[in-house]
Structure formats: structure tokens, C-alpha cells
Amino acid sequence: MSKGYFAAAVPSIYREGMGCGACYQIRCKNATLCNTVGTKVVLTDQNSDNRTDFVVSRKAFSAMALDGKGQQLLKTGIVDIEYKR
């Protein structure tokens, strides 16, 4: 179940809708703000912005943060991530 942990991905991942519903483990690489586990997201849409591979929901983005660092991570905006299906 996604429970609000959604993401949009670039066309090469979304694949004209064939990637819709796929689950990804996403982890932020900023050790100062992010935990080592990351979060799981469900792919629901295509992201046409080439600045990032994934655009994740606010809830999913905050879930990557260390305790007490959620707001600071949100203010950062774009972060480097690692991901796997």
C-alpha cells in the first residue's frame, strides 16, 4: 500500500505508463539531513522536468529525513538520491 508515498518519474522510467504502479526504494544521499533507509514509493505519473529522475510526494520526501530534519529537507528541495526497483 502506498499510504501517500507517491512519485512521478522521467519518461525513461515511466515508459509511457508501463512503469505505473511500480515500487521504488528511494534514499537521499545527504548524510546530514537524511536517514540511511529512505522510503518506498509507488510510481503514479510521468515527470517531464529533467532536473530530477523522481518527483515524490511531500510525505515520501519527508520520510527520507533524519528525525527532526523533515522541514529542513523539504526546504532543500532537490537532493541527490539512490533508487532501486
N, CA, C and O atoms as a Maestro MAE file, in Angstrom:
{
 s_m_m2io_version
 :::
 2.0.0
}

f_m_ct {
 s_m_title
 :::
 protein
 m_atom[340] {
  # First column is atom index #
  i_m_mmod_type
  r_m_x_coord
  r_m_y_coord
  r_m_z_coord
  i_m_residue_number
  s_m_chain_name
  s_m_pdb_residue_name
  s_m_pdb_atom_name
  i_m_atomic_number
  :::
  1 25 0.829 -1.186 0.000 1 A "MET " " N  " 7
  2 3 0.000 0.000 0.000 1 A "MET " " CA " 6
  3 2 0.875 1.252 0.000 1 A "MET " " C  " 6
  4 15 1.919 1.281 0.651 1 A "MET " " O  " 8
  5 25 0.459 2.264 -0.714 2 A "SER " " N  " 7
  6 3 1.272 3.462 -0.867 2 A "SER " " CA " 6
  7 2 1.134 4.443 0.299 2 A "SER " " C  " 6
  8 15 2.119 5.091 0.653 2 A "SER " " O  " 8
  9 25 -0.020 4.577 0.895 3 A "LYS " " N  " 7
  10 3 -0.260 5.461 2.044 3 A "LYS " " CA " 6
  11 2 0.279 6.876 1.832 3 A "LYS " " C  " 6
  12 15 0.801 7.485 2.766 3 A "LYS " " O  " 8
  13 25 0.158 7.393 0.630 4 A "GLY " " N  " 7
  14 3 0.622 8.751 0.342 4 A "GLY " " CA " 6
  15 2 2.059 8.839 -0.130 4 A "GLY " " C  " 6
  16 15 2.573 9.941 -0.326 4 A "GLY " " O  " 8
  17 25 2.710 7.728 -0.315 5 A "TYR " " N  " 7
  18 3 4.096 7.709 -0.776 5 A "TYR " " CA " 6
  19 2 4.103 7.478 -2.290 5 A "TYR " " C  " 6
  20 15 4.298 6.360 -2.766 5 A "TYR " " O  " 8
  21 25 3.884 8.570 -3.031 6 A "PHE " " N  " 7
  22 3 3.770 8.520 -4.482 6 A "PHE " " CA " 6
  23 2 4.950 9.220 -5.142 6 A "PHE " " C  " 6
  24 15 5.651 10.019 -4.522 6 A "PHE " " O  " 8
  25 25 5.151 8.895 -6.425 7 A "ALA " " N  " 7
  26 3 6.213 9.555 -7.184 7 A "ALA " " CA " 6
  27 2 5.841 9.636 -8.658 7 A "ALA " " C  " 6
  28 15 5.078 8.819 -9.175 7 A "ALA " " O  " 8
  29 25 6.398 10.638 -9.313 8 A "ALA " " N  " 7
  30 3 6.380 10.741 -10.771 8 A "ALA " " CA " 6
  31 2 7.828 10.555 -11.212 8 A "ALA " " C  " 6
  32 15 8.750 10.961 -10.506 8 A "ALA " " O  " 8
  33 25 8.026 9.952 -12.357 9 A "ALA " " N  " 7
  34 3 9.386 9.671 -12.827 9 A "ALA " " CA " 6
  35 2 9.575 10.136 -14.261 9 A "ALA " " C  " 6
  36 15 8.611 10.344 -14.998 9 A "ALA " " O  " 8
  37 25 10.825 10.293 -14.636 10 A "VAL " " N  " 7
  38 3 11.167 10.702 -16.004 10 A "VAL " " CA " 6
  39 2 10.668 9.650 -17.001 10 A "VAL " " C  " 6
  40 15 10.441 8.499 -16.627 10 A "VAL " " O  " 8
  41 25 10.497 10.044 -18.267 11 A "PRO " " N  " 7
  42 3 9.960 9.118 -19.268 11 A "PRO " " CA " 6
  43 2 10.695 7.782 -19.374 11 A "PRO " " C  " 6
  44 15 10.067 6.756 -19.635 11 A "PRO " " O  " 8
  45 25 12.007 7.778 -19.178 12 A "SER " " N  " 7
  46 3 12.750 6.517 -19.308 12 A "SER " " CA " 6
  47 2 12.389 5.518 -18.208 12 A "SER " " C  " 6
  48 15 12.587 4.316 -18.385 12 A "SER " " O  " 8
  49 25 11.871 5.988 -17.093 13 A "ILE " " N  " 7
  50 3 11.429 5.104 -16.011 13 A "ILE " " CA " 6
  51 2 9.927 4.843 -16.120 13 A "ILE " " C  " 6
  52 15 9.472 3.716 -15.923 13 A "ILE " " O  " 8
  53 25 9.164 5.881 -16.431 14 A "TYR " " N  " 7
  54 3 7.702 5.759 -16.525 14 A "TYR " " CA " 6
  55 2 7.271 4.945 -17.743 14 A "TYR " " C  " 6
  56 15 6.259 4.247 -17.702 14 A "TYR " " O  " 8
  57 25 8.037 5.037 -18.819 15 A "ARG " " N  " 7
  58 3 7.848 4.240 -20.032 15 A "ARG " " CA " 6
  59 2 6.409 4.267 -20.574 15 A "ARG " " C  " 6
  60 15 5.777 3.226 -20.753 15 A "ARG " " O  " 8
  61 25 5.918 5.475 -20.827 16 A "GLU " " N  " 7
  62 3 4.578 5.662 -21.410 16 A "GLU " " CA " 6
  63 2 3.487 4.935 -20.621 16 A "GLU " " C  " 6
  64 15 2.522 4.434 -21.200 16 A "GLU " " O  " 8
  65 25 3.645 4.883 -19.320 17 A "GLY " " N  " 7
  66 3 2.642 4.267 -18.460 17 A "GLY " " CA " 6
  67 2 2.932 2.836 -18.064 17 A "GLY " " C  " 6
  68 15 2.308 2.317 -17.138 17 A "GLY " " O  " 8
  69 25 3.871 2.178 -18.745 18 A "MET " " N  " 7
  70 3 4.190 0.792 -18.404 18 A "MET " " CA " 6
  71 2 4.825 0.684 -17.022 18 A "MET " " C  " 6
  72 15 4.755 -0.365 -16.382 18 A "MET " " O  " 8
  73 25 5.451 1.784 -16.561 19 A "GLY " " N  " 7
  74 3 6.070 1.785 -15.241 19 A "GLY " " CA " 6
  75 2 5.110 2.160 -14.125 19 A "GLY " " C  " 6
  76 15 5.466 2.090 -12.949 19 A "GLY " " O  " 8
  77 25 3.896 2.557 -14.482 20 A "CYS " " N  " 7
  78 3 2.906 2.977 -13.492 20 A "CYS " " CA " 6
  79 2 2.603 1.820 -12.536 20 A "CYS " " C  " 6
  80 15 2.368 0.693 -12.970 20 A "CYS " " O  " 8
  81 25 2.611 2.106 -11.247 21 A "GLY " " N  " 7
  82 3 2.348 1.090 -10.231 21 A "GLY " " CA " 6
  83 2 3.601 0.412 -9.704 21 A "GLY " " C  " 6
  84 15 3.536 -0.331 -8.725 21 A "GLY " " O  " 8
  85 25 4.737 0.658 -10.339 22 A "ALA " " N  " 7
  86 3 5.996 0.058 -9.879 22 A "ALA " " CA " 6
  87 2 6.411 0.679 -8.547 22 A "ALA " " C  " 6
  88 15 6.167 1.859 -8.296 22 A "ALA " " O  " 8
  89 25 7.030 -0.116 -7.713 23 A "CYS " " N  " 7
  90 3 7.516 0.352 -6.414 23 A "CYS " " CA " 6
  91 2 9.023 0.583 -6.487 23 A "CYS " " C  " 6
  92 15 9.757 -0.200 -7.091 23 A "CYS " " O  " 8
  93 25 9.467 1.669 -5.863 24 A "TYR " " N  " 7
  94 3 10.887 2.001 -5.818 24 A "TYR " " CA " 6
  95 2 11.299 2.341 -4.395 24 A "TYR " " C  " 6
  96 15 10.560 2.997 -3.661 24 A "TYR " " O  " 8
  97 25 12.468 1.893 -4.022 25 A "GLN " " N  " 7
  98 3 13.107 2.293 -2.777 25 A "GLN " " CA " 6
  99 2 13.981 3.495 -3.135 25 A "GLN " " C  " 6
  100 15 14.862 3.397 -3.988 25 A "GLN " " O  " 8
  101 25 13.731 4.626 -2.479 26 A "ILE " " N  " 7
  102 3 14.465 5.861 -2.761 26 A "ILE " " CA " 6
  103 2 15.173 6.306 -1.497 26 A "ILE " " C  " 6
  104 15 14.582 6.344 -0.418 26 A "ILE " " O  " 8
  105 25 16.455 6.646 -1.643 27 A "ARG " " N  " 7
  106 3 17.233 7.079 -0.487 27 A "ARG " " CA " 6
  107 2 18.013 8.339 -0.835 27 A "ARG " " C  " 6
  108 15 18.705 8.398 -1.851 27 A "ARG " " O  " 8
  109 25 17.888 9.337 0.020 28 A "CYS " " N  " 7
  110 3 18.611 10.589 -0.138 28 A "CYS " " CA " 6
  111 2 20.073 10.373 0.255 28 A "CYS " " C  " 6
  112 15 20.355 9.657 1.216 28 A "CYS " " O  " 8
  113 25 20.996 10.984 -0.476 29 A "LYS " " N  " 7
  114 3 22.426 10.784 -0.221 29 A "LYS " " CA " 6
  115 2 23.044 11.845 0.697 29 A "LYS " " C  " 6
  116 15 24.248 11.813 0.951 29 A "LYS " " O  " 8
  117 25 22.224 12.791 1.200 30 A "ASN " " N  " 7
  118 3 22.710 13.835 2.094 30 A "ASN " " CA " 6
  119 2 22.727 13.294 3.535 30 A "ASN " " C  " 6
  120 15 21.689 13.261 4.195 30 A "ASN " " O  " 8
  121 25 23.891 12.875 4.013 31 A "ALA " " N  " 7
  122 3 24.007 12.249 5.332 31 A "ALA " " CA " 6
  123 2 23.681 13.198 6.485 31 A "ALA " " C  " 6
  124 15 23.366 12.746 7.586 31 A "ALA " " O  " 8
  125 25 23.752 14.488 6.247 32 A "THR " " N  " 7
  126 3 23.444 15.477 7.280 32 A "THR " " CA " 6
  127 2 21.941 15.568 7.534 32 A "THR " " C  " 6
  128 15 21.516 15.819 8.661 32 A "THR " " O  " 8
  129 25 21.143 15.367 6.499 33 A "LEU " " N  " 7
  130 3 19.691 15.521 6.610 33 A "LEU " " CA " 6
  131 2 18.904 14.222 6.490 33 A "LEU " " C  " 6
  132 15 17.774 14.140 6.973 33 A "LEU " " O  " 8
  133 25 19.476 13.216 5.861 34 A "CYS " " N  " 7
  134 3 18.700 12.027 5.503 34 A "CYS " " CA " 6
  135 2 19.104 10.774 6.264 34 A "CYS " " C  " 6
  136 15 20.264 10.585 6.632 34 A "CYS " " O  " 8
  137 25 18.102 9.922 6.489 35 A "ASN " " N  " 7
  138 3 18.373 8.632 7.125 35 A "ASN " " CA " 6
  139 2 18.978 7.673 6.097 35 A "ASN " " C  " 6
  140 15 19.043 7.995 4.911 35 A "ASN " " O  " 8
  141 25 19.409 6.531 6.536 36 A "THR " " N  " 7
  142 3 20.069 5.580 5.636 36 A "THR " " CA " 6
  143 2 19.090 4.623 4.966 36 A "THR " " C  " 6
  144 15 19.465 3.905 4.040 36 A "THR " " O  " 8
  145 25 17.843 4.604 5.424 37 A "VAL " " N  " 7
  146 3 16.849 3.678 4.900 37 A "VAL " " CA " 6
  147 2 16.095 4.244 3.709 37 A "VAL " " C  " 6
  148 15 15.832 3.528 2.744 37 A "VAL " " O  " 8
  149 25 15.743 5.525 3.768 38 A "GLY " " N  " 7
  150 3 14.957 6.135 2.712 38 A "GLY " " CA " 6
  151 2 13.495 5.782 2.855 38 A "GLY " " C  " 6
  152 15 12.986 5.638 3.967 38 A "GLY " " O  " 8
  153 25 12.821 5.643 1.729 39 A "THR " " N  " 7
  154 3 11.389 5.345 1.726 39 A "THR " " CA " 6
  155 2 11.025 4.587 0.466 39 A "THR " " C  " 6
  156 15 11.779 4.582 -0.507 39 A "THR " " O  " 8
  157 25 9.881 3.954 0.486 40 A "LYS " " N  " 7
  158 3 9.359 3.277 -0.697 40 A "LYS " " CA " 6
  159 2 8.242 4.122 -1.282 40 A "LYS " " C  " 6
  160 15 7.416 4.669 -0.552 40 A "LYS " " O  " 8
  161 25 8.221 4.225 -2.615 41 A "VAL " " N  " 7
  162 3 7.191 4.989 -3.307 41 A "VAL " " CA " 6
  163 2 6.572 4.152 -4.418 41 A "VAL " " C  " 6
  164 15 7.183 3.209 -4.921 41 A "VAL " " O  " 8
  165 25 5.357 4.514 -4.787 42 A "VAL " " N  " 7
  166 3 4.668 3.897 -5.914 42 A "VAL " " CA " 6
  167 2 4.650 4.911 -7.055 42 A "VAL " " C  " 6
  168 15 4.250 6.061 -6.870 42 A "VAL " " O  " 8
  169 25 5.074 4.485 -8.200 43 A "LEU " " N  " 7
  170 3 5.116 5.346 -9.381 43 A "LEU " " CA " 6
  171 2 3.701 5.522 -9.937 43 A "LEU " " C  " 6
  172 15 3.023 4.546 -10.257 43 A "LEU " " O  " 8
  173 25 3.266 6.780 -10.045 44 A "THR " " N  " 7
  174 3 1.896 7.049 -10.489 44 A "THR " " CA " 6
  175 2 1.802 8.000 -11.676 44 A "THR " " C  " 6
  176 15 0.726 8.152 -12.254 44 A "THR " " O  " 8
  177 25 2.894 8.634 -12.048 45 A "ASP " " N  " 7
  178 3 2.804 9.650 -13.106 45 A "ASP " " CA " 6
  179 2 4.172 9.866 -13.741 45 A "ASP " " C  " 6
  180 15 5.189 9.366 -13.260 45 A "ASP " " O  " 8
  181 25 4.169 10.619 -14.828 46 A "GLN " " N  " 7
  182 3 5.413 10.979 -15.506 46 A "GLN " " CA " 6
  183 2 5.857 12.368 -15.091 46 A "GLN " " C  " 6
  184 15 5.038 13.279 -14.971 46 A "GLN " " O  " 8
  185 25 7.145 12.528 -14.873 47 A "ASN " " N  " 7
  186 3 7.768 13.808 -14.552 47 A "ASN " " CA " 6
  187 2 8.504 14.283 -15.798 47 A "ASN " " C  " 6
  188 15 9.430 13.623 -16.270 47 A "ASN " " O  " 8
  189 25 8.093 15.417 -16.323 48 A "SER " " N  " 7
  190 3 8.737 15.941 -17.533 48 A "SER " " CA " 6
  191 2 9.860 16.920 -17.222 48 A "SER " " C  " 6
  192 15 10.479 17.461 -18.139 48 A "SER " " O  " 8
  193 25 10.128 17.151 -15.958 49 A "ASP " " N  " 7
  194 3 11.201 18.055 -15.533 49 A "ASP " " CA " 6
  195 2 12.509 17.273 -15.497 49 A "ASP " " C  " 6
  196 15 12.636 16.325 -14.722 49 A "ASP " " O  " 8
  197 25 13.469 17.647 -16.309 50 A "ASN " " N  " 7
  198 3 14.718 16.888 -16.415 50 A "ASN " " CA " 6
  199 2 15.729 17.186 -15.319 50 A "ASN " " C  " 6
  200 15 16.860 16.705 -15.383 50 A "ASN " " O  " 8
  201 25 15.345 17.975 -14.306 51 A "ARG " " N  " 7
  202 3 16.289 18.272 -13.219 51 A "ARG " " CA " 6
  203 2 16.420 17.115 -12.236 51 A "ARG " " C  " 6
  204 15 17.382 17.058 -11.470 51 A "ARG " " O  " 8
  205 25 15.459 16.192 -12.253 52 A "THR " " N  " 7
  206 3 15.477 15.085 -11.297 52 A "THR " " CA " 6
  207 2 14.769 13.870 -11.888 52 A "THR " " C  " 6
  208 15 13.827 14.022 -12.665 52 A "THR " " O  " 8
  209 25 15.211 12.671 -11.528 53 A "ASP " " N  " 7
  210 3 14.582 11.446 -12.031 53 A "ASP " " CA " 6
  211 2 13.203 11.229 -11.421 53 A "ASP " " C  " 6
  212 15 12.302 10.717 -12.084 53 A "ASP " " O  " 8
  213 25 13.037 11.620 -10.153 54 A "PHE " " N  " 7
  214 3 11.773 11.426 -9.448 54 A "PHE " " CA " 6
  215 2 11.295 12.728 -8.814 54 A "PHE " " C  " 6
  216 15 12.097 13.521 -8.319 54 A "PHE " " O  " 8
  217 25 10.001 12.935 -8.835 55 A "VAL " " N  " 7
  218 3 9.350 13.962 -8.031 55 A "VAL " " CA " 6
  219 2 8.458 13.178 -7.088 55 A "VAL " " C  " 6
  220 15 7.533 12.495 -7.527 55 A "VAL " " O  " 8
  221 25 8.730 13.272 -5.792 56 A "VAL " " N  " 7
  222 3 7.999 12.467 -4.816 56 A "VAL " " CA " 6
  223 2 7.047 13.332 -4.003 56 A "VAL " " C  " 6
  224 15 7.225 14.544 -3.887 56 A "VAL " " O  " 8
  225 25 6.041 12.685 -3.447 57 A "SER " " N  " 7
  226 3 5.082 13.395 -2.608 57 A "SER " " CA " 6
  227 2 5.787 13.970 -1.385 57 A "SER " " C  " 6
  228 15 6.849 13.493 -0.985 57 A "SER " " O  " 8
  229 25 5.196 14.978 -0.809 58 A "ARG " " N  " 7
  230 3 5.756 15.630 0.383 58 A "ARG " " CA " 6
  231 2 5.956 14.608 1.507 58 A "ARG " " C  " 6
  232 15 6.966 14.635 2.210 58 A "ARG " " O  " 8
  233 25 5.002 13.728 1.661 59 A "LYS " " N  " 7
  234 3 5.077 12.706 2.711 59 A "LYS " " CA " 6
  235 2 6.282 11.776 2.483 59 A "LYS " " C  " 6
  236 15 7.016 11.464 3.421 59 A "LYS " " O  " 8
  237 25 6.473 11.346 1.258 60 A "ALA " " N  " 7
  238 3 7.598 10.469 0.927 60 A "ALA " " CA " 6
  239 2 8.926 11.202 1.081 60 A "ALA " " C  " 6
  240 15 9.895 10.640 1.590 60 A "ALA " " O  " 8
  241 25 8.967 12.453 0.641 61 A "PHE " " N  " 7
  242 3 10.198 13.243 0.739 61 A "PHE " " CA " 6
  243 2 10.595 13.417 2.203 61 A "PHE " " C  " 6
  244 15 11.762 13.258 2.560 61 A "PHE " " O  " 8
  245 25 9.627 13.741 3.038 62 A "SER " " N  " 7
  246 3 9.894 13.924 4.478 62 A "SER " " CA " 6
  247 2 10.334 12.633 5.139 62 A "SER " " C  " 6
  248 15 11.122 12.657 6.084 62 A "SER " " O  " 8
  249 25 9.833 11.502 4.650 63 A "ALA " " N  " 7
  250 3 10.177 10.204 5.237 63 A "ALA " " CA " 6
  251 2 11.652 9.856 5.052 63 A "ALA " " C  " 6
  252 15 12.168 8.994 5.763 63 A "ALA " " O  " 8
  253 25 12.333 10.497 4.125 64 A "MET " " N  " 7
  254 3 13.761 10.243 3.924 64 A "MET " " CA " 6
  255 2 14.626 10.974 4.951 64 A "MET " " C  " 6
  256 15 15.819 10.696 5.072 64 A "MET " " O  " 8
  257 25 14.027 11.902 5.686 65 A "ALA " " N  " 7
  258 3 14.793 12.757 6.601 65 A "ALA " " CA " 6
  259 2 15.121 12.054 7.919 65 A "ALA " " C  " 6
  260 15 14.416 11.146 8.358 65 A "ALA " " O  " 8
  261 25 16.208 12.503 8.529 66 A "LEU " " N  " 7
  262 3 16.528 12.099 9.897 66 A "LEU " " CA " 6
  263 2 15.461 12.685 10.819 66 A "LEU " " C  " 6
  264 15 14.810 13.667 10.462 66 A "LEU " " O  " 8
  265 25 15.275 12.100 11.990 67 A "ASP " " N  " 7
  266 3 14.311 12.623 12.955 67 A "ASP " " CA " 6
  267 2 14.569 14.103 13.213 67 A "ASP " " C  " 6
  268 15 15.697 14.510 13.492 67 A "ASP " " O  " 8
  269 25 13.515 14.895 13.114 68 A "GLY " " N  " 7
  270 3 13.621 16.317 13.374 68 A "GLY " " CA " 6
  271 2 14.165 17.145 12.224 68 A "GLY " " C  " 6
  272 15 14.289 18.363 12.349 68 A "GLY " " O  " 8
  273 25 14.490 16.511 11.109 69 A "LYS " " N  " 7
  274 3 15.085 17.232 9.967 69 A "LYS " " CA " 6
  275 2 14.150 17.330 8.762 69 A "LYS " " C  " 6
  276 15 14.567 17.779 7.694 69 A "LYS " " O  " 8
  277 25 12.895 16.917 8.921 70 A "GLY " " N  " 7
  278 3 11.951 16.891 7.812 70 A "GLY " " CA " 6
  279 2 11.744 18.242 7.154 70 A "GLY " " C  " 6
  280 15 11.792 18.345 5.929 70 A "GLY " " O  " 8
  281 25 11.517 19.278 7.945 71 A "GLN " " N  " 7
  282 3 11.288 20.611 7.395 71 A "GLN " " CA " 6
  283 2 12.536 21.135 6.696 71 A "GLN " " C  " 6
  284 15 12.443 21.766 5.643 71 A "GLN " " O  " 8
  285 25 13.678 20.879 7.268 72 A "GLN " " N  " 7
  286 3 14.938 21.330 6.660 72 A "GLN " " CA " 6
  287 2 15.159 20.633 5.319 72 A "GLN " " C  " 6
  288 15 15.611 21.259 4.360 72 A "GLN " " O  " 8
  289 25 14.842 19.347 5.251 73 A "LEU " " N  " 7
  290 3 14.978 18.613 3.991 73 A "LEU " " CA " 6
  291 2 14.008 19.164 2.947 73 A "LEU " " C  " 6
  292 15 14.380 19.344 1.788 73 A "LEU " " O  " 8
  293 25 12.774 19.428 3.353 74 A "LEU " " N  " 7
  294 3 11.789 19.994 2.427 74 A "LEU " " CA " 6
  295 2 12.254 21.328 1.868 74 A "LEU " " C  " 6
  296 15 12.050 21.608 0.687 74 A "LEU " " O  " 8
  297 25 12.871 22.148 2.694 75 A "LYS " " N  " 7
  298 3 13.372 23.448 2.238 75 A "LYS " " CA " 6
  299 2 14.512 23.300 1.240 75 A "LYS " " C  " 6
  300 15 14.715 24.170 0.392 75 A "LYS " " O  " 8
  301 25 15.256 22.201 1.337 76 A "THR " " N  " 7
  302 3 16.368 21.948 0.423 76 A "THR " " CA " 6
  303 2 15.857 21.772 -1.009 76 A "THR " " C  " 6
  304 15 16.496 22.206 -1.968 76 A "THR " " O  " 8
  305 25 14.706 21.135 -1.133 77 A "GLY " " N  " 7
  306 3 14.110 20.952 -2.460 77 A "GLY " " CA " 6
  307 2 14.669 19.748 -3.189 77 A "GLY " " C  " 6
  308 15 14.291 18.617 -2.883 77 A "GLY " " O  " 8
  309 25 15.542 19.956 -4.125 78 A "ILE " " N  " 7
  310 3 16.114 18.865 -4.910 78 A "ILE " " CA " 6
  311 2 17.342 18.307 -4.190 78 A "ILE " " C  " 6
  312 15 18.231 19.054 -3.782 78 A "ILE " " O  " 8
  313 25 17.374 16.979 -4.041 79 A "VAL " " N  " 7
  314 3 18.505 16.309 -3.399 79 A "VAL " " CA " 6
  315 2 18.970 15.135 -4.275 79 A "VAL " " C  " 6
  316 15 18.199 14.591 -5.065 79 A "VAL " " O  " 8
  317 25 20.226 14.764 -4.121 80 A "ASP " " N  " 7
  318 3 20.737 13.573 -4.808 80 A "ASP " " CA " 6
  319 2 20.161 12.342 -4.138 80 A "ASP " " C  " 6
  320 15 20.103 12.255 -2.912 80 A "ASP " " O  " 8
  321 25 19.733 11.386 -4.961 81 A "ILE " " N  " 7
  322 3 19.166 10.146 -4.420 81 A "ILE " " CA " 6
  323 2 19.789 8.925 -5.076 81 A "ILE " " C  " 6
  324 15 20.431 9.008 -6.123 81 A "ILE " " O  " 8
  325 25 19.579 7.796 -4.426 82 A "GLU " " N  " 7
  326 3 19.847 6.476 -4.990 82 A "GLU " " CA " 6
  327 2 18.496 5.793 -5.019 82 A "GLU " " C  " 6
  328 15 17.666 6.015 -4.137 82 A "GLU " " O  " 8
  329 25 18.269 4.968 -6.019 83 A "TYR " " N  " 7
  330 3 16.995 4.257 -6.057 83 A "TYR " " CA " 6
  331 2 17.163 2.893 -6.691 83 A "TYR " " C  " 6
  332 15 18.084 2.645 -7.470 83 A "TYR " " O  " 8
  333 25 16.240 2.021 -6.329 84 A "LYS " " N  " 7
  334 3 16.176 0.703 -6.946 84 A "LYS " " CA " 6
  335 2 14.731 0.259 -6.981 84 A "LYS " " C  " 6
  336 15 13.925 0.663 -6.143 84 A "LYS " " O  " 8
  337 25 14.412 -0.557 -7.935 85 A "ARG " " N  " 7
  338 3 13.056 -1.066 -8.073 85 A "ARG " " CA " 6
  339 2 12.854 -2.237 -7.158 85 A "ARG " " C  " 6
  340 15 11.767 -2.813 -7.124 85 A "ARG " " O  " 8
  :::
 }
 m_bond[339] {
  # First column is bond index #
  i_m_from
  i_m_to
  i_m_order
  :::
  1 1 2 1
  2 2 3 1
  3 3 4 2
  4 3 5 1
  5 5 6 1
  6 6 7 1
  7 7 8 2
  8 7 9 1
  9 9 10 1
  10 10 11 1
  11 11 12 2
  12 11 13 1
  13 13 14 1
  14 14 15 1
  15 15 16 2
  16 15 17 1
  17 17 18 1
  18 18 19 1
  19 19 20 2
  20 19 21 1
  21 21 22 1
  22 22 23 1
  23 23 24 2
  24 23 25 1
  25 25 26 1
  26 26 27 1
  27 27 28 2
  28 27 29 1
  29 29 30 1
  30 30 31 1
  31 31 32 2
  32 31 33 1
  33 33 34 1
  34 34 35 1
  35 35 36 2
  36 35 37 1
  37 37 38 1
  38 38 39 1
  39 39 40 2
  40 39 41 1
  41 41 42 1
  42 42 43 1
  43 43 44 2
  44 43 45 1
  45 45 46 1
  46 46 47 1
  47 47 48 2
  48 47 49 1
  49 49 50 1
  50 50 51 1
  51 51 52 2
  52 51 53 1
  53 53 54 1
  54 54 55 1
  55 55 56 2
  56 55 57 1
  57 57 58 1
  58 58 59 1
  59 59 60 2
  60 59 61 1
  61 61 62 1
  62 62 63 1
  63 63 64 2
  64 63 65 1
  65 65 66 1
  66 66 67 1
  67 67 68 2
  68 67 69 1
  69 69 70 1
  70 70 71 1
  71 71 72 2
  72 71 73 1
  73 73 74 1
  74 74 75 1
  75 75 76 2
  76 75 77 1
  77 77 78 1
  78 78 79 1
  79 79 80 2
  80 79 81 1
  81 81 82 1
  82 82 83 1
  83 83 84 2
  84 83 85 1
  85 85 86 1
  86 86 87 1
  87 87 88 2
  88 87 89 1
  89 89 90 1
  90 90 91 1
  91 91 92 2
  92 91 93 1
  93 93 94 1
  94 94 95 1
  95 95 96 2
  96 95 97 1
  97 97 98 1
  98 98 99 1
  99 99 100 2
  100 99 101 1
  101 101 102 1
  102 102 103 1
  103 103 104 2
  104 103 105 1
  105 105 106 1
  106 106 107 1
  107 107 108 2
  108 107 109 1
  109 109 110 1
  110 110 111 1
  111 111 112 2
  112 111 113 1
  113 113 114 1
  114 114 115 1
  115 115 116 2
  116 115 117 1
  117 117 118 1
  118 118 119 1
  119 119 120 2
  120 119 121 1
  121 121 122 1
  122 122 123 1
  123 123 124 2
  124 123 125 1
  125 125 126 1
  126 126 127 1
  127 127 128 2
  128 127 129 1
  129 129 130 1
  130 130 131 1
  131 131 132 2
  132 131 133 1
  133 133 134 1
  134 134 135 1
  135 135 136 2
  136 135 137 1
  137 137 138 1
  138 138 139 1
  139 139 140 2
  140 139 141 1
  141 141 142 1
  142 142 143 1
  143 143 144 2
  144 143 145 1
  145 145 146 1
  146 146 147 1
  147 147 148 2
  148 147 149 1
  149 149 150 1
  150 150 151 1
  151 151 152 2
  152 151 153 1
  153 153 154 1
  154 154 155 1
  155 155 156 2
  156 155 157 1
  157 157 158 1
  158 158 159 1
  159 159 160 2
  160 159 161 1
  161 161 162 1
  162 162 163 1
  163 163 164 2
  164 163 165 1
  165 165 166 1
  166 166 167 1
  167 167 168 2
  168 167 169 1
  169 169 170 1
  170 170 171 1
  171 171 172 2
  172 171 173 1
  173 173 174 1
  174 174 175 1
  175 175 176 2
  176 175 177 1
  177 177 178 1
  178 178 179 1
  179 179 180 2
  180 179 181 1
  181 181 182 1
  182 182 183 1
  183 183 184 2
  184 183 185 1
  185 185 186 1
  186 186 187 1
  187 187 188 2
  188 187 189 1
  189 189 190 1
  190 190 191 1
  191 191 192 2
  192 191 193 1
  193 193 194 1
  194 194 195 1
  195 195 196 2
  196 195 197 1
  197 197 198 1
  198 198 199 1
  199 199 200 2
  200 199 201 1
  201 201 202 1
  202 202 203 1
  203 203 204 2
  204 203 205 1
  205 205 206 1
  206 206 207 1
  207 207 208 2
  208 207 209 1
  209 209 210 1
  210 210 211 1
  211 211 212 2
  212 211 213 1
  213 213 214 1
  214 214 215 1
  215 215 216 2
  216 215 217 1
  217 217 218 1
  218 218 219 1
  219 219 220 2
  220 219 221 1
  221 221 222 1
  222 222 223 1
  223 223 224 2
  224 223 225 1
  225 225 226 1
  226 226 227 1
  227 227 228 2
  228 227 229 1
  229 229 230 1
  230 230 231 1
  231 231 232 2
  232 231 233 1
  233 233 234 1
  234 234 235 1
  235 235 236 2
  236 235 237 1
  237 237 238 1
  238 238 239 1
  239 239 240 2
  240 239 241 1
  241 241 242 1
  242 242 243 1
  243 243 244 2
  244 243 245 1
  245 245 246 1
  246 246 247 1
  247 247 248 2
  248 247 249 1
  249 249 250 1
  250 250 251 1
  251 251 252 2
  252 251 253 1
  253 253 254 1
  254 254 255 1
  255 255 256 2
  256 255 257 1
  257 257 258 1
  258 258 259 1
  259 259 260 2
  260 259 261 1
  261 261 262 1
  262 262 263 1
  263 263 264 2
  264 263 265 1
  265 265 266 1
  266 266 267 1
  267 267 268 2
  268 267 269 1
  269 269 270 1
  270 270 271 1
  271 271 272 2
  272 271 273 1
  273 273 274 1
  274 274 275 1
  275 275 276 2
  276 275 277 1
  277 277 278 1
  278 278 279 1
  279 279 280 2
  280 279 281 1
  281 281 282 1
  282 282 283 1
  283 283 284 2
  284 283 285 1
  285 285 286 1
  286 286 287 1
  287 287 288 2
  288 287 289 1
  289 289 290 1
  290 290 291 1
  291 291 292 2
  292 291 293 1
  293 293 294 1
  294 294 295 1
  295 295 296 2
  296 295 297 1
  297 297 298 1
  298 298 299 1
  299 299 300 2
  300 299 301 1
  301 301 302 1
  302 302 303 1
  303 303 304 2
  304 303 305 1
  305 305 306 1
  306 306 307 1
  307 307 308 2
  308 307 309 1
  309 309 310 1
  310 310 311 1
  311 311 312 2
  312 311 313 1
  313 313 314 1
  314 314 315 1
  315 315 316 2
  316 315 317 1
  317 317 318 1
  318 318 319 1
  319 319 320 2
  320 319 321 1
  321 321 322 1
  322 322 323 1
  323 323 324 2
  324 323 325 1
  325 325 326 1
  326 326 327 1
  327 327 328 2
  328 327 329 1
  329 329 330 1
  330 330 331 1
  331 331 332 2
  332 331 333 1
  333 333 334 1
  334 334 335 1
  335 335 336 2
  336 335 337 1
  337 337 338 1
  338 338 339 1
  339 339 340 2
  :::
 }
}
